[in-house]
Amino acid sequence: MTSAIISAASARTLANAAWGVRAQFFIAGALFATWGVHVPSVKAHYALGERALAIAMLAAGVGALLALTQAGRVVGRFGPRSVTLATGLVCSAGIALLLAFDSYAALLCVMLVYGMASSLMDVSINAEASEIERLEGRPLMSGFHALFSMGGMIGAAAGGVLHAAHVAPSQHLMGAAAVGIATVVLGCSVMLRMAGPPEGGMPMSLPTGPLALIGLLAALGLIAEGAMYDWSVLYLKQELRADTGVAALAYASFSAAMAAARFAGDWVRARLAAVPLLRWSGALGAAGMALALLVPHPSAALVGFALVGLGFANVVPVLFSAAARVPDVTPAHGIAAVSAVGYLGMMAGPPLIGVIAEASSLTLGLSSVVVFAVVLALAARRALP
């Protein structure tokens, strides 16, 4: 993106802008987790079967991909601050409306719009984060993404607490939306005023050349995240016969380790170049997943999932920073292109694991994460010369 911002931004202005962007990452993670907590509520409210529920989830993914094809132009035209404000408000409204209708078609529309808004917001806050990182002259991206992980953890925890307190799902969703609106507005009030001319050339944010390789690595990393989100709890319960309480810790161990690693990620990135960092990340992720699959005990699996979280924590921050610095490509276009390929990985990976699990076993299905992690480690130098 054209860096048409205040040329001599003060340290205070940059610090305030950084906190504004952190707030947006946090609320994006919290809203995402709120949707995840209320998947059972949505299923019950609309009397959906698994297939209909999967189609509703797919609607959000389709919306995200459609928006990503135009994200570079939209963010370049209006600037991250304006796009974040608009899409953040739409995301908050989408959460509030999840249980507001009786029609399944209305739910599909809500999910489609939510997916479009969330992907545009993702590109806009990452574009602003990359610009703040450039102006500061030091790694910051991992810390921004750590706030997304923290928002997810707090959003999920809040959902559990409110459920135990017998708060109605509709009340929780309205409250989460209100918090989302307030956070988005306050965060945008201190974000940098980045603006540029309308993006010319090809409107589609399609990855080519270096962006295609960076996007492929992002997809491999997001496949691992999707696998942990969708399959880790079931693996402990079904394959290792763990009780429900222990199985529930599977994703928690992964996400807690990922959040901790992201908070330390900027310190690591300041001392370790991108290529060796991605190599170590892939190796650690592969080792953790192998431990979880080869040692048939719930405790070993929890340790393994935590290692996967540590390994993959900084993959997306490193790759988004790299995408924002590709020559002759604006940060918004670069991040949108990499995000599009990453979303495809997150959407396609878990179903692929499910197909393998149905044909053979979930253990074999999850072993694909080991393969993807090894490929990520080996391809790091080619993607990031």
WODAFEN-V325307 format. One record per helix or strand of 2 or more residues. SS is the DSSP state (A for helix, B for strand). FROM is the first residue (numbers start at 1). LEN is the number of residues. Records with the same first field share a line. If there is no record, write none. Layout:
SS=FROM-LEN  FROM-LEN
//
This chain:
A=11-27  39-7  50-29  80-17  104-33  141-24  169-20  210-30  244-4  249-21  274-21  298-15  315-9  331-29  362-22
//
